[in-house]
């Protein structure tokens, strides 16, 4: 394990994010924030805590249809309810969603001013399933998409790395025909939401700039290590992004009740450590999924210790042979578009 100097962290949240009431039965609950905040405070050497601001409507309209944004506002104002079988909102959800979408905008400005080494956004509702005109998978607005689009408007090249166990279908779709945002996802497949197959590689200008690495149930850190060593890191190094934004779902943890991947805390530390080497000072983590509170806290802590310099040993866990086969097939697709050293 490497010696750690520790990360100076900007930690964004807001009390409104706790007022997004999904009901007592729902796995996407306020306690997830407390778990993430506890892990972030343990994982950083120095923490600057700030309240997440509201996203301006023009930033939301850049990635969502204005009529959809208005529909979410009005539905929440009317008392909320179920938008679909998975996605529930309350009167407090509108303010929560605005702040979840706005946190990344302020965090990137602050990092650009050199105020910290990285930022972690402990916000909810999550975002990577929210399409241009539809809520789904617990998500209302695509938080990471809002920030990625805003950065590209300032001339930056952005990489979105999505390690949530569920494929970020909406983030993929938003940038599918663009080459100013690279989208890379590792996710369980077949699984919700049913997208993220290897041949979904982008279209037009964006061909080759959408990379999916689907893995089967039972996949552990040894296969993720192979995927990162052969695909994720070489592509990121070839692209040389100005910013890396992470859809940091911790539902790939072995203890998570809603998925079947067997990652452990050190796996998140190893992934985060490597990302920090590519874009030091320009790395933002957006809380996505993760439904076991202990796994959220421990994995957040490990990830931020990784950013701060720790490189933990690879934990135990043996992936099924099909996981390594899928990584090889994904690599063959990537090599059609990228020259990897």
N, C-alpha and C positions, 0 to 999 in steps of 0.2 A: 504494500500500500504506500502511495506517495505521501510525502509530508504535505500537510495542508496549511496554507496561510489564511484561509477563510475568505468568504465572499462578503462584500459590502452590498446589502440587498435593499432595494426598494420594494416594500410590501404594501400592495393596494388591496383594500376591501372597503366595505361601507355597511353601516347598520341596515340600510334598505335591503341588502341582499339576504338578510335573515327574514325579511317580511314577505318574501316570495313563498307563499304558503301552498304547498302541494298536497297537504293532508297527512294524517298520521301514518298512513299505509305506504307512502311513496318512498322509494329508495333515494331519490334526489331531494335530500332534506337539509335543513339548516345546520345540523350537527356536522355535516361534511366540511363546512367552512371552519369550524372550530378545530377540527382535526388537521386541516391544511395549515391553518395559522400556527398551531402548536408545533408542527413539523418544521415550518419555515423559520420560526424563531429559534429552534434548536439547531437548525442547519447552517445558519449564517453567523459570521463573526460580528457583524454590525448590521442592525436593522433600522431602517427609516420607514416608519409606518405612515401611510397617507390615505386619505379618503378618496375613493374612486369618484371621478366627476361624471356628470351626465354626458353621453355622446350627443353632439349636435345633430339635429335632424338631417342636415345635408350629408353628414358622414354615413348615417344609416341609409339614406336614399342612394348613395353611391353603389351599394351592394344589394339593397332590397327595394322592391317596388314601393313607391310612396303609399299606394293604396293598401298594401299589406301592413306597413308600419301603422297607418291610421286604424286599420282593423284591430290590431293588437291593442292599441291604446284604448279604443272604444270598448272592446270586450272586457278588458281589465276594469275600466271605469264603471261598467255595468255590473260588476260583482265577480267576474271571472267564471271559472268552470273548466270543463275539459275541452281543449282544442282538438284533441285526438285521444285514442285510448291510453297513450303514454304521457301526454303533455298537459299539465294542469296549471292554471293560473288563478291568482286572487287579485284583489284590488291593489295589493302592494307589489304585484309583479311588474307593472309598467316601470316604476322607478328603479326597481332592481335590475331590470333588463337594460335600461338606459345606462346605468352605472357599470354593469358588466361589459357593455359595449364600449364605454368611454374610457375605461381604465387603461387600456393599451395605448390610446392616443396620448395621454399625458405621460405614461411611463416611458414611451420612446423619446418624447421631448426631453424628459429629465435625464435619461441615459445619454442622449446626445450632448447634453451640457456637462457630462462627466460626473454626475452626482452619485453614481454607484457603479458596481460591476455588472449587475443583472437585476431583473425585476421579476417578481412573482405576483400574479393576480389571483387572489383568493376571492373570487366572485362567483355568483350564480344568478340566474340560470346559465348553464354551459351553452356552447354555441355551434359546434362543428357540424351538426345535423340541420341547422336552420337554413333553408334554401332562400332564394330571392323572394318567394311569395308563399312560403309554407313553413309553419312550425312543425317540428317532429323530434322524436327522441329526446324529450325533456328540454329542447332548445327553442328560444324565441328569436334572437338575433345572432348572427354569426360574428361573435366577438373578435375572433382572430382574423376573419375576412375584412372587417372594418379597418383594423389596424394595418393589415397588409396592403390594402388598397390605398390607404392614406399615405403610406410610405412610398409606394410607387409613384404617386402623384408629385412627390418631391424628388423624383429621379433615382430612388434607391432600388437595388435588386434585393429581393426578399426570398428567403427559403422558409417554407412552412414544413416543420417536421412533426408528424402526428403519430405519437406512440400510444394513443388510446387504443383499447382492444377492439373498438368498433370503428369501422371505416368512416372517415369524415366526408361523407358523400357530398354535402353541400359546399364545403371548402373546395373540393375537387371541381365541382361544377362551375363555381364562380371564376376560376382561373384556368379552365380547361383549354381555352383558345388563346392564352397569353403566355409570353415567355419572360415577363418581368417578375413572375412569381413561380418558383419551383415548389411543387407539392410532393412530399414523400410520406408514405404511410406504411406502417407495419400493423397488421390487424388479423384477428381470427377470421377464418373463412372456411366453409360457409357459415354466415352469422349475420345478425342484424347490422346494417340495413339491407344487406344483399348485394351491395356494390363493392367495388374495389378489386376486380379481377386484374390479372397481369396485363391483359391487352388494352386496358383503359389507360392509354399513354399520352393523351392530349390530342388536340385537333388543330389543323391549320398552323398558325404561328406557334401554338403551344405544343405541337407534336414533340414528344420526348421529354416534356417538362412536367409530366405527371407520372409518378412512379409508385406503383403498388407492390407490396410484398406481402401477399396473403399467406398465412400459416395455419396449420390445423390445430384442433383442440389438443392440449397436452404439450404444446411447444414451450420450451424452457429457455433459460438464458444462454445456453450453448448455441442454439440456433440463432438467437438474436445477435450474438457475438459474430457469427458467420455472416449474417445479413449486413450488419454494420461494417464489418471489415471488407466485404467484397462489393457492396453497393452504396450504402448510405454515405459513408465517409468519402470514398473516392468521388462520388458525384458532387458532394458539397465542396470538396477541394477543387474540383474542376470548374464548378460554377463561380466560386469565390463570392458568396453573397455579402451584401453590406449588413444585413440583419438576418438573424434566425429567430423565428417565432415558433414556439413549441405548443402544440395541442397536448397538454400534459394531463392525460387521463391516467389514473392509476388502477384501472379495472383489469389490467393484464396481470395483476398480482395474484399469486396462487390462492390467497384467502378471499378474493372477491367473490360474492355470491351470484353475480350475474354473468360470469364468463368462465372460460375453460383454459386459459393460458396460465403458465406456471412461473411467471417472473417473481423475483424476490427483490428486496430493497437494494442490494448491491448492483443489480442490473440497471436500475434507474440511475444510480450514482455513476456507473461507467458511461452510460449514454450521455448524461448531462456533462460530465467531465470533458468528453470529446467535443461536444458542441461548443463549449466555452473556449476551446483552443482555436476554433475556426473564426469566431466573431467575438473576441474579447470586448466586453463593455457594451455589446449590442445583442443581447440575448434576453428574451422575454418568455416567461412560462405562463400560459393561460390554463387555469384549472378547468378540466373537462370532466370526464367520468371518474369512477372510483366510488365504491359503495361499502367497503369495509373500513371502519373508522381507523382502526389500528394500522391497516395497510396504507391508507392515505397519509397519516401522520409520519409513519416510518419512511415511506417512499419519498415524500416531499423533503424530509430531512436529509435523506441519502443523496437526492438529486442536487440539493444546494451545497452539501458538503463536497460533492463532485465538482461543481462549478468553482468552489473555493480551493480546489487543488487535490482533494483525495481521489485516488483511483483504486477502489476496493477490489479485492480478489474476486474472481468469478465464482459465484455460489454453485452449490451442487444442483443437479437437475439434468435429466437426460431427455432430449426431445425425440419424438418418433422420427424414423427415417424419412417419412413424407415431408417433414418440415425442411430438411436439407434439400430434398428434391425440388420443393417449391422455390427455394432461394436460388437454386441453379437455373430454373426456368425463368424466374424474374430477372436474373442477371443477363440471360440471353436476350431478353426484350430490351433491357437498358442499353446493352452494347450496340444496339441498332442506332442509337442516337448519341451516345457518349463514348469518348475515347478515355478509358480508364487506365491509369498507370499501374 
